[in-house]
């Protein structure tokens, strides 16, 4: 039961400290608050998903001559109320 309680305390402070590394949280709890808990090696699922990499966009065609591919931002004209300019 004590190990389960220590795991709960570790997870609570891990979340409160902005998902800091659990070794750092354990060190802070022992040094600053005199709370002794066993080392927890379980991986936090939200941290795993938050650190996951996105999938690549895909391949791009290699451009061989100038003007073959043009990138631009297209939007409507601003209203005249914005600095009375268009």
N, C-alpha and C positions, 0 to 999 in steps of 0.2 A: 504494500500500500504506500509506503514512503517513497518508493521509486516512482510510482504513478503520480503522486503529489508533486514530486520534484520536477517531473516532466511537464505537468500542468503549469507550474510556476515559471519554468523556463520558457514555455510557449507564450505565456502571458506577457512576460517582460520582453521577449523577442519581438512581439507585436507592438508593445508600448514604446520600445526604443527604435521604432522605424525599421524593423526587420534587420537589425544589425546581426553580424555573424554570431552564432550561439556561443562560441568560445569567448568572444568579447563580452557578451552578456553575462556569462558565468563569472568571468573575471570581475566585472563591475559589481555584480551581486555580492561576491565574496569580499571585495575590497571596500566598497562604499556602504553596503547595507548589512554586512556580516551574515549573509544568508548562504549557508552551505548546501549545495545541491550537486548530485552526481552529474557527470558529463553526459550529454544527450547527443546521440549521433543521428537521430532521425532527421530526414529532410522535410522541410516545410513545403507543402504543395503549392501555396500561392507564390512563394519565392521561386520555385521551379518554373512556374508558368510566366512569372514576371521577367525572368532572365532568359527565356527561350528566344531563339533567333527567328526572324521572319523568313518566309520562303522567298527565293529569288524572283525577280520580276520576269525573267525569261531572257531569251537571247535578243540581241539587237543586230540589225543589219549594219555591216561596216560601210561607212560612207567613203566613196572613192574620189568625188570631185566637189569643189565648192558649190554651194547652193542646192545640192542634192537633197539635203535634209534641213528643214528650218524649224526651229522651236520658238514659239511666241506665246504671250499671254493675251488672251482675247477677252475684252469686257466691253460693256456699253459705255457710252460717254458719261462723264460725271455730270450731275445737274449743275445748273448755273449758280445755285445757292452756295456751292463750294468755292469760295474766294472769287465769285463772279467771273470765273474763267471756265473754259471748256477744255 
